[in-house]
Amino acid sequence: MAGAAGAGATAGATALSFDEMMDKDRSDSTKGQYKGLAKHFVQFLRVRNAGLVCEDESVNLEAVTLEDLKAFFDHVSIKRQNVKRDGVFSPPVQEVNGKHVLNSASYVGSYRSALKWYYERQQVQVPVEVMKQLGRYTAGFKRVKNQRKQDGEEDAEEGKQPMQFSGYEWLAKQAMHSKKDFNQAVFGWIFLLFAWNLISRGRNVGKLMFEHISWQDDALTIRMFVKKHDQEGKDCTPKHVFANPVKPWICPVLALAVYIFTAGPRRPGAKMLVFANDAAEDRFGKWLSGITKSQESILQAMGMEISNIGTHSFRKGTATWLAGMIDGPSGVQIYLRAGWSLGMQKRYIFEGGGSDRHVGRAATGLTLDSEEFGCLPPHFNHNEGEVLTNEEWEVILPGFLLYPNRFRVALPFLLASLLYHHDYILREFDDQHPVRSCRLFTLPAARLTQLKSCVHAGTSVPLRPSHPISPSLPPSPFISLPVS
């Protein structure tokens, strides 16, 4: 018995404690946001009633009155010039028709959530009457805000603008045709295409690991274990990401191939993050800002304002674009792909592989009502024999065996994509682009030609019983694939 107790004590020393596990009920990023908003509450009370703020900057919450909370929400409801820089007492923005401009309902709602968290953290119960009145306040605020939009007193658009498909294609071409900062451009290209195709938040794209990526049938499969409305990982079904051999500039398989084959040798002990560090979203934001600011007039001609373009524009943009397709994916399919909450329906409607493949093919830009929609990715026919040995893989991709087994399943398809688009790459990419000097493209000409001859792709691939893959398509009256 003593041994068992000792073992338990040892395990407890390395595992998270009960309190630490309980503290994981919210993500670190959410708690970071709440801490910032709670600081605004402290700043406000220090001016309104300094006696409520303790020496350690905590608040005597049991002494906070309903009137204190009402005054705080009256204050934060008003849009201010630069709260991030100047704090909660930043001057209000210019009035419109003699009225203060209001913040968005979601912004004000975040203060409500932050205060609830702050009370919980101090182990103080939020009075029931307070929560009831805050609920009524939020409902009234939304009505007033929307009425002001209707009356033209405030901007109709809030938050980041959905990216148009034309803008998405334009950005992808900018990344692909870059004439400098090639590593940054390749990173921006694949991050952009992943954010669009996965309908995902930039934060989640930035945290992708090689272990999360594999290949099944005719598509990349990517698992995302933490999403905004699924922090507990209840829905971890793989997302299917398809090649677009017809439009290489928006082909996520080609972009990932260029990223991997130009990344340099993989070293023992290297991080398993696809984008190498935790600041990938910020890095992408800086790349996006640089591109949009340098080409503002072009984007304006497309109907987009650069101040309304951000990393969230692509998540909004994909969903908006897909929802507008005639006979395209249904709203439920799009919601499931994006990981958005379906409310009560989530108990009865679950994601299926067929529906996600439908969304995936549409999101990658394949034309819905043509045989192009069912095209196969560049690939090798394993029935024709082994294309490369492990030793040859190490030559063209140093550190090949250091990638996780799941990701190595996808590597032959990335290789096939590079070979299939070889001539396109030489024609479209800058002369100094690192993909031109990657080890694959510097193989002897005869060997490179022989490898290219082994690649199959497109809608003209005969779907014989012996062929290793076939298009994973939902039934459609518009699509007829060649069979021989």
C-alpha positions in Angstrom: 0.0 0.0 0.0 2.8 2.4 0.8 4.4 1.7 -2.6 1.1 2.5 -4.3 0.8 5.8 -2.3 4.4 6.7 -3.3 3.6 6.0 -6.9 0.6 8.2 -6.7 2.6 11.0 -5.2 5.2 10.8 -7.9 2.5 10.8 -10.6 0.9 13.8 -9.0 4.2 15.7 -9.1 4.4 15.5 -12.9 0.7 15.8 -13.7 -1.5 18.9 -13.6 -3.1 19.4 -10.2 -6.9 19.7 -9.9 -6.8 23.5 -9.7 -4.4 23.7 -12.7 -6.7 21.4 -14.7 -9.7 23.5 -13.7 -7.8 26.6 -14.9 -7.6 25.1 -18.4 -11.4 25.6 -18.9 -10.4 28.5 -21.2 -7.6 28.8 -23.7 -4.5 30.9 -22.8 -5.3 33.4 -25.6 -8.8 33.9 -24.2 -7.5 34.4 -20.7 -5.0 36.8 -22.0 -7.7 38.8 -23.6 -9.8 38.7 -20.5 -6.9 39.9 -18.3 -6.5 42.9 -20.6 -10.2 43.8 -20.3 -10.1 43.3 -16.6 -7.3 45.8 -16.4 -9.6 48.3 -18.0 -12.1 47.6 -15.3 -9.5 48.3 -12.6 -8.4 51.5 -14.4 -12.0 52.7 -14.5 -12.7 51.9 -10.8 -9.5 53.7 -9.7 -10.9 56.9 -11.1 -14.6 56.3 -10.1 -14.0 54.8 -6.7 -10.4 54.3 -5.8 -11.3 52.6 -2.5 -12.5 49.5 -4.4 -8.9 48.9 -5.8 -6.5 47.1 -3.5 -2.7 47.7 -3.3 -2.1 44.5 -5.4 -4.3 46.0 -8.2 -7.1 43.5 -7.4 -10.7 44.7 -6.9 -12.8 44.3 -3.8 -15.6 42.7 -5.9 -18.0 42.2 -3.0 -18.1 46.0 -2.5 -18.7 46.7 -6.2 -22.3 47.9 -6.7 -24.6 47.5 -9.7 -24.3 51.2 -10.3 -20.5 50.8 -10.6 -21.0 48.2 -13.3 -23.6 50.2 -15.1 -21.2 53.2 -15.2 -18.4 51.0 -16.5 -20.5 49.6 -19.4 -21.8 53.1 -20.2 -18.1 54.0 -20.5 -16.8 51.1 -22.6 -19.8 51.2 -24.9 -18.4 54.4 -26.5 -15.8 53.9 -29.3 -12.5 55.5 -28.4 -9.4 56.5 -30.4 -6.8 54.1 -29.1 -7.7 52.0 -26.1 -4.8 49.7 -26.7 -2.3 52.5 -26.4 -4.0 55.0 -24.0 -6.1 52.7 -21.9 -9.8 52.9 -21.1 -9.8 56.7 -20.8 -8.7 57.2 -24.4 -10.6 60.1 -26.0 -13.8 59.2 -27.9 -13.8 59.2 -31.6 -15.5 62.1 -33.3 -19.3 62.3 -32.7 -21.8 61.7 -35.5 -25.0 63.9 -35.5 -24.2 64.9 -31.9 -24.0 61.3 -30.7 -21.1 59.2 -29.5 -20.1 56.4 -31.9 -20.8 53.0 -30.2 -18.5 50.0 -30.1 -19.6 46.8 -31.7 -21.9 44.5 -29.8 -19.3 41.8 -29.8 -16.7 44.2 -28.3 -19.0 45.2 -25.5 -20.0 41.5 -25.0 -16.4 40.6 -24.5 -16.3 42.9 -21.4 -19.3 41.0 -20.0 -17.5 37.7 -20.5 -14.2 39.1 -19.1 -15.9 40.3 -15.9 -17.7 37.0 -15.4 -14.3 35.3 -15.6 -12.7 37.9 -13.3 -15.4 37.2 -10.7 -14.8 33.5 -11.0 -11.1 33.9 -10.6 -11.6 35.9 -7.4 -14.0 33.2 -6.3 -16.8 35.7 -5.9 -20.3 34.9 -7.1 -21.7 37.3 -9.7 -25.1 38.5 -8.2 -28.0 37.1 -10.1 -29.6 40.5 -10.5 -26.4 41.8 -12.1 -26.3 39.1 -14.7 -30.0 39.6 -15.5 -29.6 43.3 -16.0 -26.4 42.8 -18.1 -28.4 40.4 -20.3 -31.1 43.0 -20.9 -28.5 45.7 -21.5 -26.8 43.6 -24.2 -30.0 42.9 -25.9 -30.9 46.7 -25.9 -27.4 47.6 -27.0 -27.7 45.4 -30.1 -31.0 47.0 -31.1 -29.7 50.5 -30.7 -26.5 49.7 -32.6 -28.5 48.2 -35.5 -31.0 51.0 -35.6 -28.1 53.5 -35.9 -26.7 51.5 -38.9 -30.2 51.6 -40.5 -30.4 55.4 -40.0 -26.9 55.8 -41.5 -25.4 57.2 -38.3 -22.8 54.4 -38.0 -20.9 52.2 -40.4 -22.9 49.3 -41.8 -19.8 47.1 -41.8 -18.0 46.0 -38.6 -14.9 43.9 -38.2 -12.8 42.6 -41.1 -14.3 42.5 -44.6 -14.8 39.0 -46.2 -12.1 38.5 -48.8 -13.4 38.2 -52.3 -12.3 35.2 -54.4 -10.7 37.5 -56.9 -8.7 39.2 -54.1 -7.7 35.8 -52.8 -6.4 34.8 -56.2 -4.6 38.1 -56.6 -2.8 37.7 -53.2 -1.8 34.2 -54.1 -0.3 35.4 -57.3 1.5 38.2 -55.5 3.1 35.6 -53.2 4.0 33.2 -56.0 5.5 35.9 -58.3 7.5 37.6 -55.5 10.9 38.9 -56.6 12.4 39.3 -53.1 12.0 37.9 -49.5 11.3 34.5 -51.0 11.1 32.6 -47.8 8.5 35.1 -46.5 6.6 34.9 -49.7 6.5 31.1 -49.7 5.3 31.2 -46.1 2.6 33.8 -46.9 1.5 31.7 -49.9 0.9 28.4 -48.0 -0.5 30.1 -44.9 -3.0 32.0 -47.1 -4.1 28.9 -49.0 -4.5 26.9 -45.8 -6.5 29.6 -44.1 -8.8 29.8 -47.1 -9.3 26.1 -47.7 -9.7 25.1 -44.1 -12.0 28.1 -43.4 -9.9 28.4 -40.3 -8.8 31.1 -37.8 -5.2 32.2 -38.4 -4.3 31.1 -34.8 -5.3 27.5 -35.6 -3.4 27.5 -38.9 -0.3 28.7 -37.2 -0.4 25.9 -34.7 -0.6 23.1 -37.3 1.8 20.3 -36.7 3.2 17.8 -39.2 1.6 15.0 -37.2 -1.8 16.6 -38.0 -1.3 16.3 -41.8 -1.6 13.2 -43.9 -3.1 11.9 -47.1 -6.2 9.8 -47.9 -7.4 8.8 -51.3 -7.2 12.0 -53.4 -6.8 14.7 -50.7 -4.6 16.0 -48.0 -6.2 15.4 -44.6 -5.7 17.9 -41.8 -6.9 17.5 -38.2 -7.6 20.5 -36.1 -8.0 19.5 -32.5 -8.9 22.9 -31.0 -11.4 25.3 -32.6 -13.1 28.3 -31.2 -16.4 26.5 -30.6 -14.8 23.2 -29.9 -12.1 23.7 -27.3 -12.6 20.1 -26.0 -11.9 18.4 -29.3 -15.3 16.7 -29.7 -15.1 17.1 -33.5 -11.7 16.1 -34.8 -12.8 14.7 -38.1 -10.2 15.4 -40.8 -10.6 18.3 -43.2 -10.0 17.3 -46.8 -7.8 19.7 -48.8 -7.7 19.2 -52.6 -5.2 20.0 -55.3 -6.1 22.4 -58.1 -3.9 21.5 -61.0 -5.9 23.8 -63.3 -5.0 26.9 -61.2 -1.5 26.3 -59.7 -1.4 29.7 -58.0 -4.2 28.6 -55.6 -3.2 24.9 -55.3 -2.6 24.2 -51.6 -0.8 21.0 -52.5 1.7 22.7 -54.7 2.2 25.6 -52.2 2.9 23.1 -49.4 5.3 21.2 -51.7 7.3 24.4 -52.5 7.3 25.3 -48.8 8.6 21.8 -47.7 11.2 21.3 -50.5 12.7 24.8 -50.0 12.8 24.7 -46.2 16.3 23.2 -46.1 17.4 20.0 -44.3 15.3 18.8 -41.4 17.4 18.4 -38.3 17.0 15.9 -35.4 14.9 17.4 -32.6 13.3 20.0 -34.9 10.0 21.3 -33.9 6.9 19.5 -35.2 5.1 22.8 -36.0 4.6 23.2 -39.7 5.4 26.9 -39.4 8.4 26.5 -37.0 7.3 28.9 -34.2 4.2 30.1 -32.3 4.2 33.6 -33.9 3.1 32.4 -37.4 -0.2 34.3 -37.3 1.6 37.5 -36.5 4.1 36.8 -39.2 1.3 36.3 -41.8 -0.4 39.4 -40.6 2.8 41.4 -41.3 3.2 39.9 -44.8 -0.5 40.6 -45.6 -0.2 44.2 -44.4 2.9 44.8 -46.4 1.3 43.4 -49.6 -2.0 45.3 -49.2 -0.4 48.7 -48.3 1.9 48.5 -51.3 -1.0 47.8 -53.7 -3.8 49.7 -52.1 -5.1 51.1 -55.4 -5.5 47.7 -57.0 -7.4 46.4 -54.0 -9.7 49.4 -54.0 -10.5 48.7 -57.6 -11.6 45.3 -56.5 -13.9 46.9 -53.9 -11.8 46.3 -50.9 -10.4 48.7 -48.3 -7.1 47.7 -46.8 -8.1 48.9 -43.3 -10.9 46.2 -43.4 -8.6 43.3 -44.5 -7.0 41.1 -41.9 -6.2 37.5 -41.2 -9.9 36.9 -40.4 -11.0 38.1 -43.8 -10.2 34.7 -45.4 -12.3 32.7 -43.0 -15.2 35.0 -43.7 -14.4 35.1 -47.4 -14.4 31.4 -48.0 -17.7 30.9 -46.2 -19.3 33.8 -48.0 -18.0 32.7 -51.4 -19.1 29.1 -50.9 -22.6 30.1 -49.6 -23.1 32.1 -52.8 -22.6 29.2 -55.2 -25.6 27.8 -57.1 -25.9 24.2 -56.1 -22.8 24.5 -54.0 -22.2 23.2 -50.5 -25.0 23.7 -48.0 -24.9 26.1 -45.1 -24.6 23.2 -42.7 -21.7 21.7 -44.6 -19.9 25.1 -44.5 -20.6 25.5 -40.8 -19.2 22.1 -40.0 -16.1 22.7 -42.1 -15.5 26.1 -40.3 -16.1 24.6 -36.9 -18.9 27.0 -36.1 -21.6 26.1 -33.6 -24.9 24.7 -34.9 -26.5 25.0 -31.5 -29.0 22.3 -30.7 -28.6 20.9 -34.2 -25.1 19.8 -33.4 -26.6 17.0 -31.3 -28.3 15.6 -34.4 -26.1 16.6 -37.4 -22.6 15.2 -37.6 -19.9 15.8 -40.2 -19.5 13.2 -42.9 -16.5 12.6 -45.1 -18.5 13.1 -48.3 -19.8 16.5 -47.3 -16.4 17.7 -46.3 -14.9 16.6 -49.6 -17.6 18.5 -51.4 -16.7 21.7 -49.5 -13.0 21.0 -49.9 -13.2 20.7 -53.7 -15.3 23.8 -54.0 -13.0 25.8 -51.6 -9.9 25.0 -53.7 -11.4 26.8 -56.7 -12.4 23.8 -58.9 -15.3 24.7 -61.2 -18.4 23.1 -59.7 -20.3 22.2 -62.8 -17.5 20.8 -65.0 -15.6 17.6 -65.1 -12.7 19.7 -63.7 -14.4 19.4 -60.3 -13.6 15.7 -60.2 -10.0 16.0 -61.3 -7.3 13.9 -59.6 -4.2 15.4 -58.0 -0.8 14.8 -59.5 0.2 11.4 -58.2 2.2 8.2 -58.9 0.7 4.9 -59.6 2.2 2.6 -57.0 1.2 -0.4 -59.1 3.9 0.7 -61.6 6.6 0.2 -58.9 8.5 2.2 -56.3 9.3 5.7 -57.5 12.0 6.5 -55.0 13.9 4.6 -52.4 14.5 6.0 -48.9 18.0 6.8 -49.9 16.8 8.8 -52.9 14.3 10.6 -50.8 17.1 11.7 -48.5 18.9 13.1 -51.5 16.1 15.3 -52.7 14.6 16.0 -49.2 17.3 15.8 -46.5 15.8 14.7 -43.2 13.0 12.8 -45.0 12.9 10.1 -42.3 12.7 12.7 -39.5 9.2 13.7 -40.6 6.3 11.8 -38.8 5.0 8.7 -40.5 1.6 10.3 -41.0 3.1 13.3 -42.9 5.4 11.1 -45.0 2.3 9.5 -46.5 1.6 12.8 -48.1 5.2 13.5 -49.4 4.9 11.4 -52.7 1.9 13.6 -53.6 3.8 16.8 -52.9 6.7 15.5 -55.0 4.3 14.6 -57.8 2.8 18.1 -57.7 6.3 19.7 -58.1 7.1 17.4 -61.0 3.7 18.0 -62.7 4.1 21.8 -62.5 7.8 21.8 -63.2 7.5 23.7 -66.5 5.0 26.1 -65.0 7.4 26.8 -62.1 10.3 27.6 -64.4 8.1 29.9 -66.5 6.3 31.8 -63.6 8.7 31.9 -60.7 11.5 34.4 -60.4 14.9 33.3 -61.6 16.3 33.6 -58.1 13.4 31.8 -56.4 14.8 29.0 -54.1 12.4 26.4 -55.6 14.5 26.5 -58.8 17.6 25.4 -56.9 16.0 22.8 -54.7 17.6 19.4 -54.8 14.7 17.9 -56.8 15.1 20.4 -59.7 18.9 20.0 -59.8 18.8 16.3 -60.4 20.3 15.1 -63.7 18.0 16.0 -66.6 17.5 12.4 -67.6 16.4 11.4 -64.1 14.1 14.4 -63.7 12.5 13.6 -67.1 12.0 10.0 -66.0 10.3 11.0 -62.8 8.0 13.5 -64.6 6.9 10.7 -66.9 5.6 8.7 -63.9 3.1 11.4 -62.8 -0.6 11.1 -63.5 -3.1 13.9 -63.0 -6.2 15.7 -64.3 -9.6 14.6 -65.5 -8.2 12.5 -68.3 -6.7 9.9 -66.0 -8.3 6.6 -67.0 -10.2 5.2 -64.0 -9.3 1.6 -64.5 -9.8 -0.9 -61.6 -6.1 -1.1 -61.3 -5.6 2.6 -60.7 -4.6 3.3 -57.1 -7.0 6.3 -56.5 -10.2 7.7 -57.9 -12.0 10.9 -57.3 -13.8 11.0 -53.9 -16.9 12.8 -55.2 -20.4 13.2 -53.8 -23.1 12.3 -56.3 -23.7 15.2 -58.8 -25.8 15.5 -61.9 -23.3 17.9 -63.4 -20.2 15.7 -63.4 -19.3 12.9 -65.8 -15.8 11.5 -65.5 -14.1 9.6 -68.3 -13.8 5.8 -67.6 -11.9 3.3 -69.6 
